Amino acid sequence: MKVKIEPSWLEQIGSEFEQPYFIKLTDFVRSEYAAHTCYPPGSLIFNAFNLCPFDRVKVVIIGQDPYHEPGQAHGLSFSVCDGVTPPPSLVNIFKEIQLDLGTAMPANGDLTRWATQGVLLLNATLTVRAHQAASHQRHGWEQFTDAVIRTLSARKDHLVFILWGGYARSKAPLIDASRHLILQSVHPSPLSANRGGWFGNHHFSRANVYLCQHGITPIEWSE
């Protein structure tokens, strides 16, 4: 099965596209996009991979589902298209960056600028039906993205995996903690963040310290 994805990713995970579960998943996604409005646009389903080649990955931020309202999702976890008002979780992410790094709040919610620096903004499920959160879960996407996480863990060194909330934190066993830094906290959504444990987690500075310790160029989070 041919999937349009950046060549270095195709080399690393191309065998997944031939697996029975992925063929079944592809049929499901095609039928959903044909019958319903779904997000992100089909050309952006693998946007996280295409903007951040395997060889350039430094940080992995794991989300759960794409945004399911019009104009928001563009294939990057937590990110929204340029010009779209940042959702509450993303606002809290920006507030923590401001607190952590002492920088100004980022100008917009399009995190393409992170992806091109080596931040893989990976949702566990890569598609969703409009207005129906979690509607494409348990159809095969999780098996695929778990394989992505395992491959990164096994074939690269000194990555930073950032896991926010219970769902993302459930992915920790897939990661070799002896080779990578795993940062975990509550989810940045207002419901979770306001209970404590989000603000002051210093994940952005801690990620950069770790990268620098291993001779890797840090991320400009506030750009």
SULRAUR-V529676 format. One record per residue. RES is the residue in one small letter. PHI is phi in whole degrees, -180 to 180 (999 if undefined). PSI is psi in whole degrees, -180 to 180 (999 if undefined). Layout:
# SULRAUR-V529676
RES/PHI/PSI + RES/PHI/PSI
This chain:
# SULRAUR-V529676
m/999/131 + k/-93/124 + v/-120/132 + k/-81/106 + i/-149/153 + e/-52/138 + p/-56/-39 + s/-68/-31 + w/-72/-40 + l/-59/-39 + e/-64/-38 + q/-82/-40 + i/-125/13 + g/-58/-29 + s/-64/-25 + e/-62/-33 + f/-70/-14 + e/-97/-5 + q/-75/148 + p/-55/-39 + y/-64/-36 + f/-75/-35 + i/-63/-42 + k/-65/-41 + l/-61/-44 + t/-60/-43 + d/-61/-42 + f/-63/-48 + v/-63/-43 + r/-61/-42 + s/-67/-38 + e/-65/-46 + y/-67/-28 + a/-75/-33 + a/-100/-21 + h/-140/163 + t/-75/127 + c/-132/159 + y/-130/154 + p/-74/177 + p/-53/147 + g/-52/-37 + s/-70/-12 + l/-111/7 + i/-57/-39 + f/-104/27 + n/-59/-39 + a/-58/-39 + f/-75/-39 + n/-71/-30 + l/-84/-20 + c/-133/85 + p/-57/153 + f/-51/-44 + d/-68/-15 + r/-106/-2 + v/-65/130 + k/-119/-38 + v/-132/142 + v/-123/121 + i/-112/117 + i/-98/123 + g/-108/-175 + q/-108/-58 + d/-132/151 + p/-66/156 + y/-61/147 + h/-116/16 + e/-110/159 + p/-58/137 + g/78/0 + q/-91/-60 + a/-72/136 + h/-142/31 + g/90/7 + l/-123/129 + s/-60/137 + f/70/-11 + s/-90/150 + v/-125/159 + c/-61/151 + d/-56/133 + g/94/-11 + v/-90/136 + t/-61/127 + p/-60/132 + p/-65/165 + p/-55/-40 + s/-62/-42 + l/-69/-36 + v/-59/-44 + n/-68/-33 + i/-61/-45 + f/-66/-37 + k/-63/-40 + e/-68/-37 + i/-60/-44 + q/-62/-45 + l/-67/-42 + d/-72/-44 + l/-106/-10 + g/70/28 + t/-109/170 + a/-71/156 + m/-61/135 + p/-55/152 + a/-72/-35 + n/-151/172 + g/-91/8 + d/-83/110 + l/-92/17 + t/-52/-35 + r/-63/-28 + w/-76/-45 + a/-58/-41 + t/-74/-12 + q/-91/-8 + g/115/19 + v/-101/114 + l/-84/110 + l/-95/87 + l/-103/115 + n/-83/142 + a/-65/-34 + t/-115/128 + l/-95/-7 + t/-139/164 + v/-159/149 + r/-81/142 + a/-53/134 + h/67/9 + q/-130/88 + a/-57/142 + a/68/13 + s/-69/-20 + h/-110/14 + q/-74/156 + r/61/33 + h/-119/5 + g/126/-20 + w/-60/-40 + e/-64/-36 + q/-64/-40 + f/-67/-50 + t/-71/-29 + d/-63/-39 + a/-64/-37 + v/-62/-46 + i/-63/-45 + r/-61/-40 + t/-66/-45 + l/-60/-45 + s/-62/-41 + a/-82/-29 + r/-111/-2 + k/-127/165 + d/-125/153 + h/58/44 + l/-89/159 + v/-110/120 + f/-103/122 + i/-109/118 + l/-120/110 + w/-111/120 + g/91/163 + g/-59/-39 + y/-65/-50 + a/-63/-39 + r/-66/-23 + s/-67/-13 + k/-86/-7 + a/-55/-40 + p/-62/-15 + l/-79/-10 + i/-111/135 + d/-81/103 + a/-70/-14 + s/-80/-14 + r/-112/-16 + h/-138/162 + l/-96/128 + i/-112/119 + l/-109/127 + q/-130/144 + s/-159/180 + v/-65/167 + h/-73/148 + p/-77/0 + s/-60/147 + p/-53/-39 + l/-58/-42 + s/-84/-46 + a/-61/-37 + n/-74/-12 + r/-84/-10 + g/107/150 + g/104/-12 + w/-94/-61 + f/-69/129 + g/93/10 + n/-76/-17 + h/56/32 + h/-65/-33 + f/-73/-44 + s/-70/-38 + r/-65/-39 + a/-61/-45 + n/-69/-38 + v/-60/-45 + y/-62/-45 + l/-60/-46 + c/-63/-38 + q/-61/-25 + h/-109/21 + g/71/25 + i/-109/135 + t/-60/127 + p/-71/170 + i/-92/137 + e/-87/88 + w/-69/-31 + s/-92/4 + e/-65/999
